[in-house]
Amino acid sequence: MFANQSSEQQRVTALMYQMAQSLIAHDDFTILPQDPRAGQDEGEDGVSQAVLYRRQFNTMQVVRLIRADRHDLGYIERLMQEEVRRLDAARRENAVGRMYVLTFFIFPHWRSDENIRAVSQAGVYAGLTRNRGALAVAVDAARGVLGPVPGEDAGKEISFDRLAEIVARFPNEEFPAEVLERTPQQWEAQLGELSHRRQERVEQVMRPEGKTRIVTAVLALTVMIWLLATAYPNLVLGYGLMIPGRIQMGEFWRLITPMFLHYEFAHLAFNMLSLYVFGRFVERIYGSGRFAVIYLLAGIAGCLLSFALNDQPSLGASGAVFGLFGALLAFGQYDRRAFAMTIGASVYGLLIMNLIFGFLMPNVDNWGHIGGLIGGYLTAMMLGLQGRAAKRRAMYALGYAAFAVLTFGVGMR
């Protein structure tokens, strides 16, 4: 009898770690190692729970998988209430706007449908904007049933269908002896290695050690041109400014030269700082050749839209810098999870802030910013990531060409 009970506990433990493995492999969660001595309500094998976490943009999700051998509904309701009270401090400690804990209670014995629904109803949200919450999902391991799951932010982008398939297979699944005999430390070592490989995939895309020679070259060239312009302003600025009337007269180089010109040191410093910070991300993600094309075509796109809709002279690298934002948004289309787990929140926040700042401040060429953003996005989508083939390359190339023809035509009227 006791041998059968121990074997069933081992099977439920294997189910718990199978679910954790799916969350890591398919949803980019990371395992948080547990100290068995710190656990409560452990089974005979010393296992009580597996804890995983994931941070995307400004949201942190924590998933707990608990083997609920002796958990009743009253205990679960109290646990959810205590959990949500702790989340406000945890949210501030982790510097996120939203934080949710989703707990899967894995019951080894039969539960009624009514009880399974009651567990899911024990979840609690808090905050005026429901920016934190402790949610519960029941797992009836005996019947292979996954209870109702949250559709809100707590369960956002979690592959519940995969988890339901794992749970549904469990009642009739035969686990190898090697799986059943694994210790918690062995399970966590295996899942920790899987988490590490997933993190390595993100790092390979971001290439944190990659060289950024083109960013350095563009920065140096722009500073040199600024120094030259301070010595010979009439010559450099006179021949390089984006002046609509002169472009209409055939001086088409003025659609390129303005991205390397600046009036004041503060203007130069702000743009070069932005180039240094965001340009390095873009060059590492896309590669040096693609970066050079993105920067140039984004700058031209900014000049084209300014030429079409702005009748005043303008200059500055802002359009090309906004093109870097566009390229990073395109990166989010190619690899949304890597984008969300790394720079996504910063890109969205700074982009919105810069657009608002541009519209509030006088003498800012917002059309140049918007044109650069559009040009950078279209060019990056056309070129694709380093080592990956671009999807619908021709469509984005035609999109950029149509944008260029339309804005140039409007400007020449």
C-alpha positions as CSV (number, residue, x, y, z in Angstrom):
1,M,0.0,0.0,0.0
2,F,2.7,2.5,1.0
3,A,4.7,1.6,-2.1
4,N,1.7,2.4,-4.3
5,Q,1.2,5.8,-2.5
6,S,4.9,6.6,-2.9
7,S,4.7,5.7,-6.6
8,E,1.7,7.9,-7.2
9,Q,3.4,10.8,-5.5
10,Q,6.3,10.3,-7.8
11,R,4.0,10.3,-10.8
12,V,2.3,13.6,-9.7
13,T,5.8,15.1,-9.1
14,A,6.7,14.1,-12.6
15,L,3.5,15.8,-13.9
16,M,4.4,19.0,-12.0
17,Y,7.9,19.1,-13.6
18,Q,6.5,18.2,-17.0
19,M,4.3,21.3,-16.8
20,A,7.2,23.4,-15.7
21,Q,9.3,22.1,-18.6
22,S,6.5,23.1,-21.1
23,L,6.4,26.6,-19.6
24,I,10.1,27.0,-20.0
25,A,10.4,25.5,-23.5
26,H,7.4,27.2,-25.1
27,D,6.7,30.3,-23.0
28,D,10.2,31.4,-22.0
29,F,9.7,31.1,-18.2
30,T,12.8,30.6,-16.0
31,I,12.9,28.1,-13.1
32,L,13.5,29.5,-9.7
33,P,15.5,26.9,-7.6
34,Q,13.7,25.9,-4.4
35,D,15.2,25.0,-1.0
36,P,13.4,21.8,0.2
37,R,14.1,22.8,3.8
38,A,12.1,26.0,3.3
39,G,9.0,24.3,1.8
40,Q,5.7,23.6,3.6
41,D,3.4,20.6,3.3
42,E,6.0,18.6,1.4
43,G,5.3,15.1,0.2
44,E,7.3,12.1,1.3
45,D,9.9,12.8,-1.4
46,G,10.5,16.4,-0.1
47,V,8.8,18.1,-3.1
48,S,6.2,20.8,-2.6
49,Q,6.3,23.1,-5.5
50,A,8.1,24.4,-8.6
51,V,8.3,28.2,-9.2
52,L,8.9,29.9,-12.5
53,Y,9.0,33.6,-13.6
54,R,8.9,35.6,-16.7
55,R,9.3,39.3,-17.3
56,Q,7.9,40.9,-20.5
57,F,7.8,44.6,-21.1
58,N,6.5,46.1,-17.8
59,T,4.9,42.9,-16.5
60,M,6.2,40.1,-14.4
61,Q,4.4,36.8,-14.2
62,V,5.2,34.2,-11.6
63,V,3.9,30.6,-12.0
64,R,3.8,28.2,-9.1
65,L,3.0,24.5,-9.5
66,I,2.0,23.1,-6.2
67,R,1.4,19.4,-5.4
68,A,-1.8,19.9,-3.4
69,D,-1.9,16.7,-1.5
70,R,-3.7,18.2,1.5
71,H,-4.9,21.6,0.3
72,D,-8.6,22.4,0.8
73,L,-10.6,25.3,-0.7
74,G,-10.4,27.4,2.5
75,Y,-6.6,27.1,2.6
76,I,-6.4,28.1,-1.1
77,E,-8.6,31.1,-0.6
78,R,-6.4,32.3,2.3
79,L,-3.3,31.7,0.3
80,M,-4.6,33.9,-2.6
81,Q,-5.5,36.7,-0.2
82,E,-2.1,36.6,1.5
83,E,-0.3,36.4,-1.9
84,V,-2.0,39.5,-3.4
85,R,-1.2,41.5,-0.2
86,R,2.5,40.8,-0.7
87,L,2.5,41.6,-4.4
88,D,2.6,45.4,-4.1
89,A,5.9,45.3,-2.3
90,A,7.2,42.6,-4.7
91,R,6.1,44.7,-7.7
92,R,8.1,47.7,-6.5
93,E,11.1,45.6,-5.6
94,N,11.2,44.2,-9.2
95,A,10.5,47.7,-10.7
96,V,7.5,46.5,-12.8
97,G,4.1,48.1,-13.3
98,R,2.2,44.9,-13.2
99,M,2.8,41.6,-11.3
100,Y,0.8,38.4,-11.2
101,V,1.1,35.1,-9.5
102,L,-0.6,32.1,-11.2
103,T,-0.7,29.0,-9.0
104,F,-1.6,25.6,-10.4
105,F,-2.9,23.3,-7.6
106,I,-2.2,19.7,-8.7
107,F,-4.6,17.4,-6.9
108,P,-3.6,13.7,-7.0
109,H,-7.1,12.5,-6.2
110,W,-10.5,13.0,-7.9
111,R,-12.1,16.5,-7.6
112,S,-15.6,17.4,-8.6
113,D,-16.2,19.9,-11.4
114,E,-17.8,22.3,-8.8
115,N,-14.7,22.1,-6.7
116,I,-12.4,22.8,-9.7
117,R,-14.4,25.9,-10.6
118,A,-14.4,27.0,-7.0
119,V,-10.6,26.9,-7.0
120,S,-10.4,29.1,-10.0
121,Q,-12.8,31.6,-8.4
122,A,-10.5,31.9,-5.4
123,G,-8.2,34.2,-7.4
124,V,-7.9,37.9,-6.4
125,Y,-7.0,41.1,-8.2
126,A,-5.9,44.3,-6.5
127,G,-5.2,47.9,-7.5
128,L,-7.4,50.4,-9.4
129,T,-6.0,49.1,-12.7
130,R,-5.8,45.5,-11.5
131,N,-2.1,45.7,-11.8
132,R,-1.5,42.8,-9.5
133,G,-3.3,39.6,-8.8
134,A,-3.0,36.1,-7.4
135,L,-4.9,33.6,-9.5
136,A,-5.5,29.8,-9.0
137,V,-6.0,26.9,-11.4
138,A,-7.0,23.4,-10.3
139,V,-5.5,20.3,-11.9
140,D,-7.4,17.1,-11.3
141,A,-4.5,14.6,-12.0
142,A,-6.7,11.6,-11.4
143,R,-9.1,12.5,-14.3
144,G,-6.6,14.4,-16.4
145,V,-8.5,17.7,-16.2
146,L,-7.1,21.2,-16.2
147,G,-9.6,23.7,-14.6
148,P,-10.7,27.1,-15.9
149,V,-7.7,29.4,-16.7
150,P,-7.5,33.2,-16.4
151,G,-7.9,35.1,-19.7
152,E,-6.5,38.4,-18.2
153,D,-2.9,39.5,-17.9
154,A,-2.1,36.9,-15.3
155,G,-2.5,34.2,-18.0
156,K,-1.4,36.3,-21.0
157,E,0.7,34.3,-23.6
158,I,0.8,31.1,-21.6
159,S,0.3,28.0,-23.7
160,F,-2.6,26.5,-21.7
161,D,-3.5,24.2,-24.5
162,R,-0.1,22.5,-24.2
163,L,-0.5,22.2,-20.4
164,A,-4.0,20.7,-20.9
165,E,-2.6,18.1,-23.2
166,I,0.1,17.1,-20.7
167,V,-2.6,16.8,-17.9
168,A,-4.9,14.9,-20.2
169,R,-2.2,12.2,-20.9
170,F,-1.3,11.8,-17.3
171,P,-3.9,9.2,-16.0
172,N,-2.7,6.6,-18.6
173,E,0.9,7.7,-18.9
174,E,3.6,5.2,-18.0
175,F,6.7,7.0,-16.7
176,P,10.1,5.4,-17.0
177,A,11.7,4.4,-13.7
178,E,14.5,6.9,-14.3
179,V,11.9,9.7,-14.4
180,L,10.1,8.6,-11.3
181,E,13.3,8.3,-9.3
182,R,14.6,11.7,-10.0
183,T,15.3,13.9,-7.0
184,P,14.1,17.5,-6.9
185,Q,17.7,18.6,-7.4
186,Q,17.9,16.6,-10.6
187,W,14.7,18.0,-11.9
188,E,15.7,21.5,-11.1
189,A,19.2,21.0,-12.7
190,Q,17.5,19.7,-15.9
191,L,15.0,22.6,-16.0
192,G,17.8,25.1,-15.1
193,E,19.8,23.9,-18.1
194,L,16.8,24.3,-20.3
195,S,16.2,27.9,-19.0
196,H,19.8,28.6,-19.6
197,R,19.6,27.5,-23.2
198,R,16.5,29.6,-23.8
199,Q,18.4,32.6,-22.3
200,E,21.3,31.9,-24.6
201,R,19.0,32.0,-27.6
202,V,18.0,35.5,-26.6
203,E,21.6,36.6,-26.1
204,Q,22.5,35.2,-29.5
205,V,19.9,37.4,-31.1
206,M,21.0,40.5,-29.0
207,R,24.7,39.7,-29.5
208,P,25.8,41.7,-26.4
209,E,29.5,41.3,-27.3
210,G,29.1,42.3,-31.0
211,K,31.2,45.1,-32.4
212,T,29.5,48.3,-33.4
213,R,32.0,49.8,-35.8
214,I,29.5,51.6,-38.0
215,V,27.9,53.3,-35.0
216,T,31.3,54.6,-34.0
217,A,32.1,55.7,-37.5
218,V,28.8,57.6,-38.0
219,L,29.2,59.2,-34.6
220,A,32.8,60.3,-35.4
221,L,31.8,61.5,-38.9
222,T,28.9,63.6,-37.5
223,V,31.0,65.2,-34.8
224,M,33.7,66.0,-37.4
225,I,31.2,67.6,-39.7
226,W,29.8,69.6,-36.7
227,L,33.3,70.9,-35.9
228,L,33.7,71.8,-39.6
229,A,30.4,73.6,-39.6
230,T,31.4,75.7,-36.6
231,A,34.4,76.9,-38.5
232,Y,32.7,77.3,-41.9
233,P,29.0,77.6,-41.2
234,N,28.1,79.4,-44.5
235,L,29.8,76.7,-46.5
236,V,28.7,73.6,-44.7
237,L,25.2,74.6,-43.6
238,G,24.6,76.6,-46.8
239,Y,25.2,73.6,-49.0
240,G,23.8,70.9,-46.6
241,L,20.5,72.1,-45.1
242,M,17.2,70.6,-46.1
243,I,15.7,73.6,-47.9
244,P,12.5,72.7,-49.8
245,G,12.9,75.4,-52.4
246,R,16.5,74.3,-53.2
247,I,15.5,70.7,-53.5
248,Q,12.7,71.7,-56.0
249,M,15.4,73.4,-58.0
250,G,17.3,70.1,-58.3
251,E,19.7,70.1,-55.3
252,F,18.6,66.5,-54.4
253,W,21.7,65.9,-52.2
254,R,19.9,67.9,-49.5
255,L,17.7,64.8,-48.9
256,I,20.9,63.1,-47.5
257,T,23.2,65.7,-46.0
258,P,20.9,67.1,-43.3
259,M,21.2,63.9,-41.2
260,F,24.8,64.7,-40.6
261,L,24.4,68.4,-39.6
262,H,23.5,70.1,-36.3
263,Y,23.2,73.7,-35.2
264,E,24.1,73.6,-31.6
265,F,26.2,71.3,-29.3
266,A,23.2,70.4,-27.2
267,H,21.3,69.2,-30.4
268,L,24.4,67.2,-31.5
269,A,25.0,65.7,-28.0
270,F,21.4,64.5,-27.6
271,N,21.3,62.9,-31.1
272,M,24.7,61.3,-30.7
273,L,23.8,59.9,-27.3
274,S,20.7,58.4,-28.7
275,L,22.7,57.0,-31.7
276,Y,25.2,55.5,-29.3
277,V,22.7,53.9,-27.0
278,F,20.1,52.6,-29.5
279,G,22.4,52.3,-32.5
280,R,24.5,49.7,-30.8
281,F,21.4,47.5,-30.2
282,V,20.4,47.9,-33.8
283,E,23.9,47.1,-35.2
284,R,24.3,44.1,-33.0
285,I,20.9,42.7,-33.9
286,Y,21.0,43.4,-37.6
287,G,24.7,43.4,-38.4
288,S,26.9,46.3,-39.6
289,G,25.9,46.2,-43.2
290,R,22.2,46.2,-42.5
291,F,22.6,48.9,-39.8
292,A,24.3,51.2,-42.3
293,V,21.4,50.8,-44.8
294,I,18.8,51.3,-42.1
295,Y,20.4,54.4,-40.8
296,L,20.8,56.0,-44.3
297,L,17.4,55.1,-45.6
298,A,15.7,56.1,-42.4
299,G,17.4,59.5,-42.6
300,I,16.4,60.0,-46.2
301,A,12.8,59.0,-45.3
302,G,12.8,61.6,-42.6
303,C,14.0,64.3,-45.0
304,L,11.5,63.2,-47.6
305,L,8.5,63.6,-45.3
306,S,9.8,66.9,-44.0
307,F,10.3,68.0,-47.6
308,A,6.7,67.1,-48.4
309,L,5.0,68.6,-45.4
310,N,7.4,71.2,-43.9
311,D,8.2,74.5,-45.7
312,Q,11.0,75.4,-43.4
313,P,14.7,74.5,-43.5
314,S,15.7,71.7,-41.2
315,L,18.7,69.5,-40.2
316,G,19.8,67.0,-37.7
317,A,20.2,63.2,-37.2
318,S,16.8,62.9,-35.4
319,G,15.1,61.3,-38.4
320,A,17.8,58.7,-38.7
321,V,17.7,58.1,-34.9
322,F,13.9,57.7,-35.0
323,G,14.6,55.1,-37.7
324,L,16.6,53.1,-35.1
325,F,13.4,53.0,-33.1
326,G,11.6,51.8,-36.2
327,A,14.2,49.1,-36.6
328,L,13.8,48.0,-33.0
329,L,10.0,47.8,-33.5
330,A,10.7,45.6,-36.5
331,F,12.8,43.4,-34.3
332,G,9.8,43.0,-32.1
333,Q,7.9,41.7,-35.1
334,Y,10.7,39.1,-35.9
335,D,11.3,37.9,-32.4
336,R,8.6,39.2,-30.1
337,R,9.7,37.2,-27.0
338,A,13.3,38.3,-27.2
339,F,12.1,41.9,-27.7
340,A,9.7,41.7,-24.8
341,M,12.3,40.1,-22.5
342,T,15.0,42.7,-23.2
343,I,14.5,46.2,-24.5
344,G,10.8,46.3,-25.5
345,A,9.5,48.3,-22.6
346,S,12.3,50.9,-22.9
347,V,11.7,51.2,-26.7
348,Y,8.0,51.9,-26.4
349,G,8.4,54.2,-23.4
350,L,11.2,56.3,-25.0
351,L,9.5,56.4,-28.4
352,I,6.3,57.8,-26.9
353,M,8.1,60.2,-24.7
354,N,10.2,61.6,-27.7
355,L,7.2,61.9,-29.9
356,I,5.3,63.9,-27.2
357,F,8.3,66.0,-26.5
358,G,8.7,66.8,-30.2
359,F,5.1,68.0,-30.5
360,L,5.4,70.1,-27.3
361,M,8.7,71.8,-28.1
362,P,8.9,74.7,-30.7
363,N,11.1,74.5,-33.8
364,V,11.1,70.7,-33.8
365,D,10.7,68.9,-37.2
366,N,8.2,66.3,-36.2
367,W,7.6,65.3,-39.8
368,G,11.3,64.3,-40.0
369,H,10.9,62.2,-36.9
370,I,7.8,60.4,-38.1
371,G,9.3,59.9,-41.6
372,G,12.5,58.4,-40.1
373,L,10.4,56.1,-37.9
374,I,8.5,54.8,-40.9
375,G,11.6,54.5,-43.0
376,G,13.5,52.6,-40.4
377,Y,10.7,50.2,-39.8
378,L,10.1,49.4,-43.5
379,T,13.9,49.1,-44.2
380,A,14.5,46.8,-41.3
381,M,11.5,44.6,-42.2
382,M,12.8,44.5,-45.8
383,L,16.3,43.5,-44.7
384,G,15.5,41.0,-41.9
385,L,17.6,40.0,-38.9
386,Q,21.1,38.9,-39.1
387,G,21.2,35.2,-40.1
388,R,17.5,35.1,-40.8
389,A,15.7,35.5,-44.1
390,A,13.3,38.4,-44.3
391,K,9.6,37.6,-44.7
392,R,7.7,39.5,-47.4
393,R,10.9,41.4,-48.4
394,A,9.4,42.6,-51.7
395,M,6.3,44.0,-49.9
396,Y,8.3,46.2,-47.6
397,A,10.6,47.2,-50.4
398,L,7.6,48.3,-52.4
399,G,6.2,50.0,-49.3
400,Y,9.4,52.1,-48.9
401,A,9.5,52.9,-52.6
402,A,5.9,54.0,-52.6
403,F,6.5,56.2,-49.5
404,A,9.6,57.8,-51.2
405,V,7.8,58.4,-54.5
406,L,4.7,59.9,-52.8
407,T,6.6,62.2,-50.4
408,F,9.0,63.3,-53.2
409,G,6.1,64.0,-55.5
410,V,4.2,66.0,-52.9
411,G,7.3,68.0,-52.1
412,M,8.0,68.8,-55.7
413,R,4.6,70.3,-56.3
